[in-house]
Amino acid sequence: MSNSKFNTKEAISLVLVITIAHSLLSLPKKLLENQKSAVILNIAYVSILAVAFAYLVYKLMKSFAGQDIIDISEFLGGKFLRNLLGLVFIAYLTFTGSILLRNFCESIKIVYFPNTKVTFIIAMFIVAVVIVCSLDFKSSVKTTYLIIPIVSLSMIFLFISNLKNFSTDRMFPILGDGITNTFITGLGNLYSFGGLLLLYFLPPNLKDPGKFKKVAITSIILSAIYLLITISIVLFMFAYFVKIDEILPLFSAARYIEFGSFFQRLESVFLLIWFMIFACYLSIVIIFSVEIFKKMTNLKDSKPIVPFFALLLFGTSLIPKNYAVTSFLEADIYPFVNIGIIFILSGSLLILANIKLRKMKAGG
Amino acid sequence: MHYKKFIKNLFIALLLVSLALGFSKSYTSYSIDNLDFVLAMGIDVSESDESKLKVSFEFTRSSNYSPDSGGGSSDDYKPIISSVEASSIDSAINLMNAHMGKELKFSHCKLIVFSEKLAEKGISEHVYTLINNVQIRPSTNIIVSKCESEYYLQNLNPTIEDYITVYYEVFPNSGKYTGYTTNATIGDFFYSMSTNTCESFALLSGISDNDDNSYEDINNINANNIPVQSKRTAENIGIAVFKNDKLAGELNAIEALCFSILTSKVNNFLISVPNPDNSNSYLDIYLHDDMSSKIKVDIVNETPYVHVNLKLTGDISTADYNSKYSNDTTLKEISEYTSSYLESTISDFLYKTSKEYHTDIICVGKRALREFSTWSEYEKYNWKDRYRDSFFDVNVEANIKSGSLITET
C-alpha cells in the first residue's frame, strides 16, 4: 500500500464504510433494543464521545508521525508485542468480516435466493473481493470512495421517501429506560463506531499525514450523521423492533417506499447498492488484514496472500451452524469485542507508548 | 507461460459455471412458467372442523393481460377462486401448490380477507405468518368480511375497471375522498398489534342485502346495508375494530369518517348538516382540514384527558332557489352548525371506541408517550387498559367560506 497512498477523502470513506456495513444488519435494531425511544439522544451523546476519542487518538498518534499502531506496538514491546497485536487485529478483522458476511448472505438468501445454498452466496462475494484486491489495493479504495456518496444519497432518499410513514412521537418517552441506561450503560454503544479501528492504521497510508486530524474528526462526524439518519428511519417507522427481531431493518423500511402506483418495490435497488458497499467493506477488511500480516512477516509483495485471507474469511463465515449463531455473535459478542479492542486495548497501548516516549525524552 | 494462462482461464470458467449452477435453483423457482400469481387471499374458519382454516386463493389468467383477450373486461370477468382446508396458512399454500402444479406467488397479492368469524377468534397467528412471508408486501390491504371470505371474493367483481388488479389497488384509496372506508394495510395492522400504544383496525366489507334500495340514514350505513343497486354486491364501507388480535366491533360510515379525520387519512370529505333555515332539509358541505388534527393528552389523577382540536375549511355544495351563501351571518351560522355537529359526532365516536370497544385505534397512546419520562413508567401505566377511562374534549373550528359556483339565488 506504500506506493498507493490515500488522499483525505478516500481515507474518510474507508472509515465510513465500516459503519455503513454494520448499519445494514443488526446495528440499528440492537441500538433500538438497548435504548428504546432514547436511541437518538444516546447516539447524539456517544457521537460526541466518539469524536472526542478520535481526537484523543490523533493526539496520541501525533508523537509517532507516519506510524500505525503495529509500528507503535513494536516501539513499546518489541517484535513480540508487534506480532501479538498483529494477530489480535487479524483475528478481529476476520471475526467481524466473516460474521457480517454470513449474516448478510443469510439475509439475502431469505429474501431473494431461497433455494440457493448460502455457501454459493458467500462465494460470490469472496470471488469478487479476491479479483478486486488482486488488481490493486488502490482500486478498492477508489471504488469505495465512489460508492459512499451513492449509499449516502440512497439513505437520504430512504429517509425522505418514508417521511409520510414517520411518527416522531416514537422518540418519547425521551429518556427511554432512564438516565442511567441512556448515559451510563448506554456508553457501550460507542461500539457502533467500528470505523475508529482504521484510524490506527491510516497515518502511514495518507498522502498528506498532516491531515490525519481532519480525517479522524470528519470521518467520525459523518459516521455519526449517517447513524442518526438510519436510526431515525427505524425508530420513526417501526418502534416494534424493540420487541421483534426482524432481519435487515432498513430493507423493511425500503419496502414501504411507494410513489403512487408507478414507483413501487424499490427495495431491490437498495439491495443492489448495499451489495456494492458490502463488497467494498470486505475488500477493506482483506486489505488491512494483508497489510498487518505484511508488517508482521516483512513480506515484500502482499498480493499473493490475498486469496489466503479471502479463504480464511470464507471458511470462518461457514463455521457458525446457523443464522441464530451468527446473529448472536453479531448482536451480542461483536459490541464487547469492539469495545475491548478499539477502545481498551488500542487506547491503552497508545497511552503506554506515549508514556514510554516521554520517559525516553526525559531521560535524554 | 501458456500453460499457466490456460490453468487460470480454466479455473475462472469452472468458478463461473459452479456459481451459475448454485444460483440456478433460485432462478428456476422464480421463473414465470412455474408460478401462479395470487391476487387475493381469503381466510376463514373451516366448516367441518373449527380448529382448521379454509383458505381461498384468487388467481388471474395471464391471458387476461393480453390486449387480444379484451383485457379481461369487467363484463366477462369471472374470478378464478380455489379453496383448500388445512391446519395453517402455510400448509394451505403447500396443498394448493400441489393442486395447481405450480408455485403460488404472493408478491402481487393485493387483498387479504379474514372472515368475521375468524377475526372474532383472533388472527395474530395468521398475521404473523403472513408478515413473515417475504412475498407479502406490507402495503397489502387487510379486510374483515361480514360473510364468508370466499363468498366475498366471488362477489367482488369490478364494475367498470378492465383489470381486477387495478380495482383492488384503487378501491381502498376511495377513503381519501369519502372517509367512509380506509386504506388498512397488513403492515400497519402488524405494527399496531406489536406495540402498546395502538390497537389494530381493518377495512370492513360485506355483501349488501339491501334489495329494496331504500333510504338509509348515514349513521346506519355499513358494509351490509349500503343503499346502492349495482351489479357488484360486495361492499367496502366502515372499519373493523380490533382489541389486541380479536375483532371488538365495527364502525359505520360516519364513524369511519371520524376515524379518517382524526388520523388525517381523508383529504376532503362531504358531510350533511341540518339546514339552519329549514329544519327539514340538509346542507351538503365539502370540508378539508387546514392542518392535521391536534391530539393532546393530559394524565390527571391517573386518568387520560384527551384534547382534540380540528380546524376545517369548507364550501357549501347544496344550492336551491333561496341560497344566501354570500351573507356573512349565514356562513357564520352554518359554520357553527357544522362545528357543533362534528364535535358531537367525533365525541360519540371516541366514547364508543373507548368505553364500548376499549380500543385505541387512533393511536392516542402515541401522543400520551410525551407524558412519561421513561418506558417503565409508561408500561406500568398500562395505556391499553387505561384508555377506556379516558375523557374527551373535542373542539372543531369549521370555517365555511362560500358556496360553490353559485353563492346566492
Contacts between the chains, C-beta under 8 A, distances in Angstrom:
chain1	res1	chain2	res2	distance
A	36	B	375	5.2
A	37	B	369	7.2
A	37	B	375	6.6
A	110	B	134	6.6
A	111	B	134	5.6
A	112	B	26	7.1
A	113	B	23	6.6
A	113	B	26	4.2
A	114	B	26	6.4
A	114	B	29	7.1
A	114	B	134	7.9
A	115	B	25	3.9
A	115	B	26	4.7
A	115	B	28	7.7
A	115	B	29	5.3
A	116	B	22	5.8
A	116	B	23	5.4
A	116	B	25	5.9
A	116	B	26	4.6
A	117	B	22	6.4
A	119	B	22	7.7
A	120	B	18	7.9
A	120	B	19	6.3
A	120	B	22	3.2
A	120	B	23	6.4
A	123	B	19	6.6
A	123	B	22	7.5
A	124	B	19	6.0
A	127	B	15	6.2
A	127	B	19	7.2
A	167	B	363	8.0
A	167	B	366	6.2
A	169	B	366	4.2
A	169	B	367	6.1
A	169	B	369	5.7
A	169	B	370	7.2
A	170	B	366	7.1
A	170	B	369	7.6
A	172	B	369	3.8
A	172	B	370	4.7
A	172	B	372	7.4
A	173	B	369	5.8
A	173	B	370	7.7
A	173	B	372	4.5
A	173	B	373	5.3
A	173	B	374	5.2
A	173	B	375	5.8
A	173	B	377	6.9
A	173	B	378	5.9
A	174	B	373	6.8
A	175	B	373	5.1
A	175	B	374	5.2
A	176	B	374	6.7
A	176	B	375	6.0
A	177	B	374	6.2
A	177	B	375	5.6
A	177	B	376	6.8
A	178	B	374	4.9
A	178	B	376	7.2
A	238	B	191	6.6
A	239	B	195	5.9
A	239	B	197	7.7
A	240	B	190	7.8
A	240	B	191	5.8
A	240	B	194	3.8
A	240	B	195	5.4
A	243	B	194	6.0
A	243	B	195	8.0
A	244	B	194	5.8
A	252	B	138	7.7
A	255	B	137	6.4
A	255	B	138	5.8
A	256	B	138	6.1
A	256	B	139	7.2
A	256	B	187	6.9
A	258	B	139	6.4
A	261	B	169	5.9
A	264	B	139	7.9
A	265	B	137	7.9
